Amino acid sequence: MVGISAKQLPYQVLHAGDTVEYYSHAFVAGDPRGHRITTVLAVDGTDPTFPVRVASKEAIPREMMIKRVVDRHGNIIEDAKWCKLRTFAFNDGTLEDTSASGVLSARLDAVVEEAIHHVMANRGTRDSSDDILPGRRSDGEYGVSHEAQCIDRRRSNAVGNRMPAMPDNSLVARS
């Protein structure tokens, strides 16, 4: 049986927003647990190893077999065939991740960026080292902070200077 060449395959273009079907490499070939249907979030044809980023967060190399099942407009592709990712033409672009993890990640990135911007903007206006280094005294020297002293006292009172004596019968196994 002779296989078909890439020239005989129908011309397919992969866009951000297309829905693809594939089997994850984390499972044995053909295992139904590895079957995935996911949305393409980004396409970068210049990336030599992983040209697409998908919503399932798995790495899809150019040698992986995929099947484009729904286009970016929501039209079902009836004559879709399984073929290697490298046989697709890539239309570079990105799509915003609307999954719960994608939204959370975007919001956390925005909060961290805003906090860094706030700290950098206030760097020259006041001595912000007191916020970062609680052990710093007003004269600029470093010492043990009051909070650290309280924690140290609690630790020494709880443990004591020696281990409490154990009664001899505590080591006997009970039935």
JOVEN-V131807 format. One record per backbone hydrogen bond with DSSP energy under -0.5 kcal/mol. CO is the residue of the C=O (numbers start at 1). NH is the residue of the N-H. E is the energy in kcal/mol with one decimal. If there is no record, write none. Layout:
BEGIN
CO_NH_E, CO_NH_E
END
This chain:
BEGIN
5_8_-1.1, 5_9_-0.5, 6_9_-0.8, 12_89_-2.8, 13_15_-0.5, 14_91_-2.3, 15_18_-1.6, 18_20_-0.5, 18_40_-3.0, 19_69_-2.0, 19_70_-1.6, 20_38_-2.3, 21_67_-2.0, 22_36_-3.2, 24_27_-1.1, 28_31_-2.4, 31_34_-1.7, 32_35_-1.0, 34_24_-3.1, 36_22_-2.4, 38_20_-2.7, 39_41_-0.5, 39_55_-2.3, 40_17_-2.6, 41_95_-2.5, 42_53_-2.3, 43_93_-1.8, 44_47_-1.5, 49_62_-1.1, 51_44_-3.5, 52_60_-0.5, 53_41_-3.0, 53_42_-1.8, 54_57_-1.5, 58_54_-0.5, 59_61_-0.6, 60_52_-0.5, 61_64_-1.6, 62_86_-2.0, 64_85_-2.0, 65_23_-0.6, 66_83_-2.4, 67_21_-2.4, 67_69_-0.7, 69_77_-2.9, 70_19_-3.2, 71_74_-1.9, 75_71_-2.4, 76_78_-0.8, 77_80_-0.8, 83_66_-2.9, 84_87_-1.8, 85_88_-1.7, 89_14_-3.1, 90_92_-0.7, 93_43_-2.9, 96_98_-0.6, 99_103_-2.5, 100_104_-2.3, 101_105_-2.4, 102_106_-2.1, 103_107_-2.4, 104_108_-2.7, 105_109_-2.3, 106_110_-1.9, 107_111_-2.3, 108_112_-2.6, 109_113_-2.4, 110_114_-2.2, 111_115_-2.4, 112_116_-2.5, 113_117_-2.3, 114_118_-2.4, 115_119_-2.4, 116_120_-2.6, 117_121_-2.2, 118_122_-1.8, 120_123_-0.6, 122_126_-1.2, 126_128_-1.4, 127_130_-0.8, 128_131_-0.8, 128_132_-1.1, 129_133_-3.4, 132_134_-0.6, 133_136_-1.6, 135_143_-2.4, 137_140_-1.8, 141_137_-3.2, 145_149_-2.0, 146_150_-2.2, 147_151_-2.2, 148_152_-2.2, 149_153_-2.3, 150_154_-2.4, 151_155_-2.1, 152_156_-2.1, 153_157_-2.4, 154_158_-2.1, 155_159_-2.0, 156_160_-2.1, 167_170_-1.4, 168_171_-1.2, 169_172_-0.8
END
